[in-house]
Amino acid sequence: MEPAEPPHGVEESGPARGRSRWWYLAPLLLAIVGGVVAYFALRRDDPRLARNCLVLGIALTVVSVAVQAAIVAADPLP
């Protein structure tokens, strides 16, 4: 028995195309901006990598802001 064909005009969605792990450099170098760029570039081809890049960009931004706030709070300006 042959597998059923999709209706005319409807395309089957194939497996997600894997993308390079080099995309992790975008959020590492540009924080949240790089995460957003990587997310929109990867969301259709590799949704898991896209989400991970976005989360990494957000996490690095939060850590950076927290560290800067701690430095400023520890040594206020005269």
Secondary structure, DSSP 8 states (H G I E B T S, - for coil): -------TT-----------GGGGHHHHHHHHHHHHHHHHHHTTT-HHHHHHHHHHHHHHHHHHHHHHHHHHHHS---
